[in-house]
Amino acid sequence: MMNDPRCTLCPRKCGADRAVRPGYCGAGDAIRLARAMPHFWEEPCISGKSGSGAIFFSGCTLRCVFCQNRAISTENFGKEVTPDRFRQICFELKAAGVHNINLVTPDAYAEMIVPVLEAIKEELGLPIVLNCGGYLSPEQVELFARVADVWLPDFKYADGALAAHLSGAGDYPEVALAAIRRMVDRAGKPVFDADGLLRSGVLVRHLVLPGERKNSIAAVEMLRGAFDSDQILLSLMAQYTPNGAKGAPTRRITAFEYRSVLEAVEAAGFEGYCQSPDSAKAEYTPDFALQGVLWQA
């Protein structure tokens, strides 16, 4: 149907008229942001010495029960901004000296922000990082490919039943793997500058969950089956912290669990980053009251 207002942008295709009510993701028909700030806790090739220019969007198509940013992902924290204000925020971050513009979970806003970024990309002169949960439709990937230089997707699950239980998305493994394939096709192999900062390419993140090391090992094996070891970088994350939400794991990962997955990564031959297990503490979760915030809801 022509001019159908029902949203089918993300893989959920929830059909909401977002001018009337939010979609499954929690997003309406305006850009909604939670914070914009220099962020120093991304991988070294993203944060560098001066920080990544993180813009945190409200809402999420996954809404994982273990999310550490639940205020943003599921509780509607944030404030609507105009496209012009979004543009200004990008330049304010540049003026703060950040290495890149880091779009954190912008999935639901692709149609609103891509035209803005296209118009300012040359003047902005910074790499644009697409930081997402990996659960993107082909349409979303193609939209973001018009502006993204660096892709920073999660690959959370190889186990569809676990994905359904924790994220309500039983099709996550195949959807995310297909999305990452498209990202690799668009970005090519990782390219670094002279300072070791990632200028283009795909860096896949995987968070090891307590009691789910077999899922993690299978996820690494799925990535190795889909990509040559030099096509992507892999960041293995150990920072899971219990958040008290119903259905979320109630403990941190063990040294054995993490070592088991790390051995799988080493066997796969991926280059990248491995978090220390002591990263499961508060400072690795973005603090939205942090000093140095340039914009806040």
C-alpha positions in Angstrom: 0.0 0.0 0.0 1.3 3.4 -0.9 2.1 5.7 2.0 1.5 3.0 4.5 2.4 4.5 7.9 2.9 1.1 9.6 6.6 0.6 10.5 8.3 -2.4 9.0 11.9 -1.0 9.2 13.4 -3.5 11.7 13.2 -7.3 11.6 10.3 -7.3 14.0 8.1 -5.4 11.5 5.7 -4.5 14.4 3.5 -2.5 12.2 3.1 0.5 14.6 2.1 3.9 13.2 4.8 5.7 15.1 3.1 9.0 14.7 0.3 7.6 16.9 2.1 5.2 19.2 5.7 4.0 19.7 6.9 0.9 17.9 8.1 -2.3 19.7 11.4 -0.5 20.0 9.9 2.4 22.0 10.6 5.0 19.3 8.1 7.4 17.9 8.3 9.6 14.8 11.0 12.0 16.1 14.6 11.6 17.0 14.9 10.8 20.7 18.3 11.0 22.4 19.5 10.2 26.0 23.0 11.6 26.0 25.9 12.8 23.9 29.4 12.7 25.3 33.0 11.8 24.8 33.1 8.1 25.7 36.4 6.5 26.8 35.3 2.9 27.5 34.9 1.6 23.9 37.7 -0.6 22.4 41.0 1.2 22.1 40.7 1.6 18.4 37.4 3.4 18.8 38.0 5.5 21.9 41.6 6.3 21.4 43.1 9.0 23.7 40.4 11.7 23.2 37.3 9.6 23.3 34.5 8.5 21.0 31.7 10.9 20.3 28.9 8.8 21.6 25.3 9.7 20.9 23.0 7.5 22.8 19.6 7.0 21.2 16.5 6.0 23.2 14.7 2.7 22.6 15.9 -0.6 21.2 14.6 -3.3 18.9 16.0 -6.1 21.2 15.3 -4.9 24.8 17.4 -7.7 26.2 16.5 -8.5 29.8 20.1 -8.2 30.9 20.7 -4.8 29.3 22.9 -2.5 31.4 21.3 0.6 29.9 17.7 -0.3 30.7 16.7 3.3 31.3 17.4 4.0 27.7 16.5 0.7 26.0 13.2 0.0 27.8 12.2 2.8 30.1 11.9 5.6 27.5 14.6 7.9 29.0 15.5 10.6 26.6 14.3 13.8 24.9 13.1 14.5 21.4 15.4 16.7 19.3 15.0 18.1 15.8 17.1 17.0 12.9 18.9 20.4 13.1 19.7 19.9 16.8 21.0 16.4 16.0 23.3 18.0 13.4 24.5 20.6 16.0 25.3 17.9 18.5 27.5 16.1 16.0 29.6 19.3 15.5 29.7 20.0 19.2 31.2 16.5 19.7 33.7 17.3 17.0 34.7 20.6 18.7 35.3 18.5 21.9 38.1 16.7 20.0 36.5 13.2 19.7 37.9 10.7 17.2 34.6 9.7 15.6 30.8 10.1 15.8 29.5 6.9 17.6 25.8 6.3 17.0 24.7 4.0 19.8 21.6 1.9 19.1 20.3 4.3 16.4 18.4 1.4 14.6 14.9 2.8 14.9 16.0 6.3 13.6 17.8 5.3 10.4 15.3 7.1 8.1 15.5 10.3 10.2 19.3 10.6 10.8 20.9 9.2 7.6 19.8 12.2 5.5 21.2 14.6 8.2 24.5 12.7 8.3 24.8 12.6 4.5 24.5 16.3 4.3 27.2 17.0 6.9 29.6 14.0 6.5 32.2 15.8 4.4 32.2 18.9 6.6 32.2 16.8 9.7 35.3 15.0 8.5 35.1 12.2 11.2 34.5 8.5 10.8 30.9 7.5 11.7 30.5 4.4 13.8 27.3 2.4 13.7 27.1 0.8 17.2 24.2 -1.7 17.4 22.9 -5.0 18.7 23.3 -6.7 15.3 19.5 -7.2 14.9 19.1 -5.2 11.7 17.0 -5.7 8.6 18.7 -5.5 5.1 16.9 -2.2 4.7 18.5 -0.8 7.8 21.9 -1.9 6.8 21.6 -0.3 3.4 20.4 2.9 4.9 23.3 3.1 7.4 25.8 2.0 4.7 25.3 5.4 3.1 27.1 7.1 6.0 28.8 4.4 8.2 32.5 3.9 8.1 33.0 1.7 11.1 30.4 -1.0 12.0 30.3 -2.1 15.7 27.6 -4.8 15.9 27.0 -7.3 18.6 26.7 -11.0 17.7 24.9 -12.1 20.9 23.6 -15.6 20.1 24.1 -18.7 18.1 21.2 -20.3 20.1 17.8 -19.2 18.8 16.1 -20.5 21.9 18.3 -18.5 24.2 17.8 -15.4 22.0 14.0 -15.9 22.3 14.3 -16.3 26.1 16.6 -13.3 26.8 15.8 -10.9 23.9 12.4 -12.1 22.5 14.0 -12.7 19.1 14.3 -16.4 18.2 15.5 -15.5 14.7 18.4 -13.5 16.0 21.3 -15.8 14.9 20.3 -15.8 11.2 19.2 -12.2 11.1 22.3 -10.8 12.8 24.7 -13.0 10.8 23.1 -11.8 7.5 23.3 -8.2 8.7 27.0 -8.6 9.5 27.6 -10.1 6.1 26.2 -7.1 4.5 28.3 -4.8 6.7 31.4 -6.6 5.7 30.4 -6.4 2.0 30.0 -2.6 2.4 33.0 -1.8 4.6 35.6 -4.3 3.4 38.5 -5.4 5.7 39.4 -3.3 8.7 41.6 -0.3 8.0 43.5 1.6 10.8 45.2 5.0 10.7 48.7 5.7 11.9 47.5 6.2 15.4 45.9 2.8 15.6 42.3 4.1 15.3 39.8 2.1 13.2 38.9 4.2 10.1 36.7 1.6 8.4 35.7 -2.0 8.7 33.6 -4.3 11.0 34.3 -5.0 14.7 32.0 -7.6 16.1 31.3 -7.7 19.8 30.3 -10.8 21.8 29.3 -10.7 25.5 29.9 -13.9 27.4 26.8 -14.7 29.6 26.9 -16.7 32.8 26.0 -20.3 32.2 26.0 -19.9 28.4 29.6 -20.6 27.4 28.4 -23.2 24.8 26.3 -20.4 23.1 29.4 -18.2 23.1 31.6 -20.9 21.6 29.0 -21.7 19.0 28.7 -18.0 18.2 32.5 -17.7 17.6 32.3 -20.8 15.4 29.4 -19.4 13.4 31.5 -16.2 12.8 34.5 -18.3 11.8 32.3 -20.3 9.3 31.0 -17.1 7.8 34.2 -14.9 7.6 37.9 -15.2 7.0 39.9 -14.3 10.1 41.0 -11.0 8.4 37.6 -9.8 7.4 36.3 -8.8 10.8 37.8 -7.9 14.2 36.3 -9.6 17.3 35.8 -8.1 20.7 35.2 -10.6 23.5 33.5 -9.0 26.4 33.5 -10.1 30.0 31.6 -7.2 31.6 28.2 -8.9 32.3 26.9 -7.5 35.6 23.6 -8.7 37.1 21.0 -6.0 36.9 18.2 -7.6 39.0 15.8 -7.8 36.0 13.4 -10.7 35.9 14.9 -13.5 33.8 18.4 -12.1 33.6 21.3 -14.2 34.8 22.0 -13.5 38.5 25.8 -13.9 38.7 28.9 -12.9 36.8 30.8 -15.2 34.5 33.5 -17.4 35.9 37.1 -17.6 34.9 36.5 -21.0 33.5 33.6 -19.8 31.3 35.6 -16.9 29.9 38.8 -18.9 29.4 36.8 -21.5 27.4 35.4 -18.9 25.0 38.7 -17.1 24.7 40.3 -20.4 23.6 37.6 -20.7 20.9 38.5 -17.1 19.7 42.2 -17.9 19.6 41.5 -21.1 17.7 39.4 -19.2 15.2 42.3 -16.8 14.5 40.4 -13.6 14.9 42.3 -10.4 15.8 40.7 -8.0 18.2 40.2 -7.4 21.9 39.5 -9.4 25.0 38.2 -7.7 28.1 39.7 -8.5 31.5 37.1 -10.3 33.6 37.5 -7.5 36.2 35.6 -5.3 33.8 32.3 -6.4 35.3 32.0 -3.3 37.4 30.1 0.0 37.3 32.6 2.2 35.5 32.4 0.1 32.3 28.7 0.9 32.1 28.2 4.4 30.6 27.3 6.9 33.4 24.7 9.3 32.1 25.5 11.8 34.8 29.2 11.8 33.9 31.1 15.0 34.0 31.9 16.1 30.4 28.5 15.4 29.0 27.9 17.8 26.2 24.2 17.2 25.9 21.7 15.4 28.2 18.0 14.8 28.3 
